[in-house]
Amino acid sequence: RSWQVHRPRSRFGPYRFVWENVRVMKPSSAATLMPPPTQKASPHSLQTHGVEAHSLEAVLWDFDGTLADTEALWIEAEYDLVASLGAQWSSEHAESMVGKALIDSARYILGVIDRADLDPDWVVDQLTTSVIERLATQDIPWRPGALALLESLSAAGVACALVSASYRRMLEVVLTRLPAGRFATVVAGDEVRRGKPHPEPYLKACSMLAADPHNCVVLEDSATGAASGNAAGALVLAIPNMVSIPEAARRISIGSLADLDARRIAALLSAANRSESPAAELPAAGSSTPRSES
């Protein structure tokens, strides 16, 4: 069965940001499931890699749709599951669940198809198994610029956490395919009581890293995930993928992860922490001094 998912590419808000001289580095092919602990970024390590001693303590990554382009795999799994239950699904239903906790998505599916007799946990298991099988038989569809940005942050000594609604058993499949040491910690969807948009996932990641949420940056592709990161107190860099993300305080729209490196993320956080309207201030390429573009 072939199908297409239409992905809006429009940016929200009145600001349009253009970065220059993006440097892409080839990641190492070595991988490990349990990377060694990563220390907080120190002023020395940041300055060594061209990053001024800003307050950046950690970068917190969403997985589905942000680090890897897996949302289409989930949607395909949803269509297959609903069809197997003799019901119909739609792109509108699928897009409404992007970024939500898996158990909430399962309840939504059962509500739409009127199957109160089924257990939401069974739905989660079916969807997760389906996506894992797809990931095991193909290359991980990393988002443009994702691996280069991970390399830049690692080189600058900035701790990263993977904070996902996906369950641990699926994330382990992905972690084995990443270079060693890219994530200091992982918070999976089955390891929190309240998933996104509640702030618990990102607050837990900050706690595990001993980082102040106000000095952390969240990378998200959905409104649900962005709301979670903002509720935790972090600066959110929104990289819309399949769905649009509304404007909000301490939230900046970015066209692509390829537009970012450790220095620029640190400068964005510095500007945001000095201003009540961080979306209006951006650092000029090649400089840590913020400026406005329209």
N, C-alpha and C positions, 0 to 999 in steps of 0.2 A: 504494500500500500504506500503510495507516495502522496505527500501533501506539503504545503508550504505554510510557513508562519510569517506573517507580515510584521516587520519590526520598524516602528516609527523611529526616524532618525532626527527629528526636530529637537532643538535645544529649548529649554524653557528659560524665562527671564529675559530682561532687556540687555544682558551682557553677553558678549561673544568673545571668547578668549583664544588667542592664537599663540602657540609656543614656537620657538625657533631652536635649531641646532639640537634636535633630539638625538641622544646617543644610545644606540641599541647594543647591548653586550650579549655575547653568546653564553648561555648558561652551561655549567658543567653537566656531564651526563650521569655523574654519580648520584645515587639516591639512597635514602634510608628512611625507614618508617618512623623512627624515634630520633629526631635530630637533637644534638646537645643543646642545653639551655643557652639562650642568648641574653647577654647583659643589656641593660639600658644604654642607649646612645649617650656617650660622654661628649662634652664640648670638644675634647681633643680629636676623637674619632670623626666627628662631624666636620670639623675644620680641615682635617687631613684630606677629606674627599670633597672639598669645595663647598661645604655646608657651614654657614655661620652658626655660632653657638646659640641657637634658638631654644625654645622650650620643648621641642618635639621629643616625646618619650617613647611612643610606639605608633605603629600603623596597624589598624585592625581591618582585615579583609573579609568581605562576604565571599562565598564560593560560587554558587549557581548564578551565572549571568555576569559576574564581576571578574573573578579569577579565571573561570572556565565557562565556555558558552554551552552550558548543559541544560538551559531552560527548555530548549526544543526537545531534548531527550525525555524530560519529565512530561511535557505535553503529549508526546507520542505515547508514553506509557499510560497517561490518563485516557486517551482515546481508546487504546487497546483494552484497558480494564473495563471501562464503561460499556464498550461494545460487547465484551464477553458476558456482561450482566444483562444484555438485551436492551440497553438504553442508548440514548444519544448524548453526545457532548458537543460543545461549541468553543470557538476561539475566544468568545467573550467570557465564558466560564473559566477557561484555562488562564487567560490573562488576569482575571480577578484574583487568582491565587498566587501569582508571582510574588515571592519573598515571604510568604506566610509560613508559620510553623506547619510541619507535615500533618500533625494530628488535627489542626484546624482545617487544613485542606481536605483531609479525609472526611471530616464531618460535613464539610460543604458539599463534597461529591455525593455522599449518601443522602443529603437533604435534597439535592437537585434531582436525583434519580428515584427518590422516594423509596429508599431501602433501609428503613430503620431496623430491620432484622439483622443487618450485618454489623460487625464490630469495626469501628474506625481503625483500631490497631491492625486488623487484618488488611485493610486497605493500604495503610502505610507500608506494611511488609510487602504487599504485592507490588506497589509502585517502586519501592526501594530496590527490590530484587530485579525488577525489569531494567531499571537504570544501570545497576551494577553490571548486569549482563551486557548491556550495550557498551559501557565503558571498557569492559574487559576485552572486547573484540575490535576496538578501534583506538586510534590515537586520541589523547585528551585534547579537546578543542579549546586550547588556551585563548583567552581574549587578547587582542592585539596590544602589545606592549607589556603584558603581565609579567612574563619571565624576566624581561629586561629591568622592570621596576623592582622586582624582588631582588635581583642582583645588585642594583644600585643601593637599595636600602641595606642589604647585607654588608656591602662594602663600606658603607658609612656607619655601621654598627648600630643601626636602628632596629629595635626588636619588632617582630611582626607576629600577629596572632591570626589564625583562621577561625572565623566566627560564622557558623552556618546553620541553617535550618535542617540541612541534611543530617542523617544519622551517622554515628561513628563508623559503622561497618562500611558505609559507602566512602567516607572521607579517607579511610585507611587505604582503599584502592588507589586513590589519587595521590596520597602522600608518598607512596612508594615510587611514583613517577616523577617526583620533584628532586632537584639537587639537594644535597644534604644541608641541613641547618637553616632552611629558609623560614620556617615557622618555629618560634620559641614555644608556643602553646597552641592548643586547638580546643575550641568550645563547640561541641556538636549539638544538634537539635534535641537529642535524647538525653542530654546532660544538664538541661535546665528545666525548671518547673513551668516557666512562662516564656514562650518564644517571642520572636519579633511580631509586632511592633513594641512589645514591652522592652524596657532597657536591660533586663536581666542578662541576656547573652553578652552584651558588650561590657556591662559592669563586671561580670564574672571574668572576662578576659583581662580587663584592667587590673582586677584584684590579683589574678594569677601572675601578672607581670609586675606587680607592685607599682603600677603607673597611675598618675592622676588623669582621669578621663578628660579634664579640661586641656591637658597637654597631649592628647592623642588625636589621631586623624582616622576616620572611618571611610572606607571605600565601598560604595553601594550602588546597585543598579536598579533598585526598586523603591517605591514610596514607603512600603512597609519597613524595609530595612533601614532606609534613611531616617524614618521616624524613630526607630529603635536607637540608632546612633546618636541622634540629637537629644533624645530623652535621657541618654546616659551622660550627656554633657560634652560630647566630643564635637570636633569640627567634622562635618560630613562633606566629602567630595563625591558628588553624584555623577555617575557615568551611565546615563540612560541607555538601556538596551532594547528590551521588548516593550516596555511601558514607560510613560512619561513620569517625571518626578516633579511635584510642585515646589515652588520657592518656599523658603523658610529661613529663620534666623540661623546663623552658623551653618549654612549650607551653600555650597558653590557648585555650579554645573561645570563639568569638564567633558570635552568631546571624546577623549580617549585616554586610556592609561599610558599610551605612547607619548602623551603630552607632559608626562610627569617624570621626575626623578627625585632622589632624596633631598637635594638642595631646594627644589621648588616646593615640595611638600612642606619642608620646614619653614620656608619663607611665607607660604600661605597661612600656616598656623600662627606664625608671629604676627602677621597683619590682622588676622581674625581676632586674636587675643588682645589687640590694641584698639579694635574698632567695634562699634555696635552694629555696623553694616559691613561685614567681611566680604560679602559678594561684590561690593563696589571697589575693593582693593585687591590688586594682584601684583606680584613682583614682575618686573621687566625681565625678559630672557637675558641671562648672563649677569643679572644683578639681583641683590637681595632687597633692594629698595622697592616698596610697593608702588604701583601706579594704577590708574584706572584706564580701561579701554571700553569703548562702546561700538 
